[in-house]
């Protein structure tokens, strides 16, 4: 396994240990089990610190916020196409890599509404989700995520209004055709999401893809 692959696997193991500990704390009925699960959670935090560049407090928040029954998180992306069939992509402020605008859903918010909101926040455009293109598992991407287990819903969106504007999360926005998109350095799962979005855009009757 490569060094990168080892880091990803360590992150995944830490996340799984955290989930086991948090679920155990949720159901624990005595102080002995509670103590054991808290120890597992502490070990998960220490393990993730070996491969995560964030400080110890940030890692602890990542793995302990909302201690209770733990399930995968949900993310939503807005694959917005213009009248010429070009896809809207954003350059991330944190990594400089390119992605489809999107992010984590909020409690009480539908996945499609989250995709529309994220597009507005990151690009200044109002969009409407019209079709579910994909439901992905972040651990099964070509470039898997090493941290929290997450499902990603990708929606095809149509432009409604607004003005293209960067945000604190984005430094550049582009409408790209399929050829240009292929040349851009992409962030993690967007290596899979971007070509999928073009493929299904050109196949309007095709069903959603999923892991």
FENNORZI-V382395 format. One record per residue. N is the residue number from 0. RES is the residue in one letter. SS is DSSP state (a for helix, b for strand, c for the rest). PSI is psi in degrees with one decimal (NA if undefined). Layout:
N	RES	SS	PSI
N	RES	SS	PSI
This chain:
0	X	c	137.7
1	X	c	165.9
2	X	a	-41.3
3	X	a	-43.8
4	X	a	-36.9
5	X	a	-42.3
6	X	a	-42.0
7	X	a	-44.7
8	X	a	-39.5
9	X	a	-43.4
10	X	a	-41.1
11	X	a	-41.4
12	X	a	-43.6
13	X	a	-41.3
14	X	a	-41.4
15	X	a	-41.4
16	X	a	-40.7
17	X	a	-42.8
18	X	a	-43.3
19	X	a	-42.7
20	X	a	-43.8
21	X	a	-40.4
22	X	a	-38.3
23	X	a	-41.9
24	X	a	-33.4
25	X	a	-38.3
26	X	a	-6.9
27	X	c	139.3
28	X	c	-0.6
29	X	c	164.2
30	X	a	-26.6
31	X	a	-46.6
32	X	a	-40.9
33	X	a	-44.2
34	X	a	-42.8
35	X	a	-44.9
36	X	a	-33.9
37	X	a	-34.8
38	X	a	-43.4
39	X	a	-41.6
40	X	a	-40.5
41	X	a	-41.2
42	X	a	-37.1
43	X	a	-41.2
44	X	a	-45.2
45	X	a	-41.0
46	X	a	-45.5
47	X	a	-29.3
48	X	a	-20.8
49	X	c	-24.2
50	X	c	-1.3
51	X	c	133.1
52	X	c	-9.2
53	X	c	159.6
54	X	c	168.4
55	X	a	-38.0
56	X	a	-40.6
57	X	a	-40.6
58	X	a	-41.5
59	X	a	-41.2
60	X	a	-41.7
61	X	a	-41.5
62	X	a	-9.3
63	X	a	-15.2
64	X	c	133.9
65	X	c	45.0
66	X	c	128.8
67	X	c	-163.3
68	X	c	128.1
69	X	c	126.7
70	X	c	165.9
71	X	c	148.7
72	X	b	169.5
73	X	b	129.9
74	X	b	159.0
75	X	b	133.7
76	X	b	146.9
77	X	b	102.2
78	X	b	93.3
79	X	b	126.8
80	X	b	144.0
81	X	c	-174.5
82	X	c	-19.5
83	X	c	5.0
84	X	c	18.9
85	X	c	146.4
86	X	b	138.9
87	X	b	123.0
88	X	b	157.2
89	X	b	144.3
90	X	b	123.1
91	X	b	138.5
92	X	c	-28.2
93	X	c	-33.1
94	X	c	-17.7
95	X	c	2.8
96	X	c	164.7
97	X	b	151.2
98	X	b	166.3
99	X	c	133.1
100	X	c	138.7
101	X	b	-179.6
102	X	b	-168.7
103	X	b	144.6
104	X	c	157.7
105	X	c	154.6
106	X	c	132.1
107	X	c	1.9
108	X	c	136.2
109	X	c	159.9
110	X	a	-40.3
111	X	a	-38.8
112	X	a	-35.5
113	X	a	-42.0
114	X	a	-43.7
115	X	a	-42.7
116	X	a	-45.5
117	X	a	-38.9
118	X	a	-43.5
119	X	a	-46.4
120	X	a	-36.3
121	X	a	-21.5
122	X	a	-12.9
123	X	c	5.2
124	X	b	142.3
125	X	b	126.1
126	X	b	163.7
127	X	b	125.4
128	X	b	129.3
129	X	b	-15.4
130	X	b	136.3
131	X	b	120.1
132	X	b	-37.4
133	X	b	154.2
134	X	b	111.4
135	X	b	154.2
136	X	b	123.0
137	X	c	-13.6
138	X	c	-6.8
139	X	c	8.5
140	X	c	161.9
141	X	c	-41.2
142	X	c	92.8
143	X	c	154.9
144	X	c	138.9
145	X	c	3.2
146	X	c	-135.8
147	X	c	132.9
148	X	c	131.1
149	X	b	142.8
150	X	b	139.4
151	X	b	119.6
152	X	b	127.6
153	X	b	122.1
154	X	b	137.8
155	X	b	134.8
156	X	b	153.9
157	X	b	147.8
158	X	b	131.5
159	X	b	-40.6
160	X	b	-163.1
161	X	b	-178.6
162	X	c	130.5
163	X	c	117.0
164	X	c	132.2
165	X	c	167.0
166	X	b	-175.0
167	X	c	-17.1
168	X	c	-14.4
169	X	b	137.3
170	X	b	-14.7
171	X	b	144.3
172	X	b	139.8
173	X	b	147.7
174	X	b	120.8
175	X	b	146.0
176	X	c	177.7
177	X	a	-38.5
178	X	a	-45.0
179	X	a	-39.4
180	X	a	-36.1
181	X	a	-22.6
182	X	a	-11.3
183	X	c	138.6
184	X	c	121.0
185	X	b	150.8
186	X	c	120.5
187	X	c	-115.0
188	X	c	-14.0
189	X	a	-13.7
190	X	a	-33.0
191	X	a	-38.7
192	X	a	-41.6
193	X	a	-52.8
194	X	a	-33.8
195	X	a	-43.2
196	X	a	-43.9
197	X	a	-43.0
198	X	a	-45.0
199	X	a	-26.3
200	X	a	-37.6
201	X	c	0.9
202	X	c	72.5
203	X	c	-17.8
204	X	c	-1.3
205	X	c	149.3
206	X	c	167.5
207	X	c	147.8
208	X	b	158.0
209	X	b	157.9
210	X	c	NA
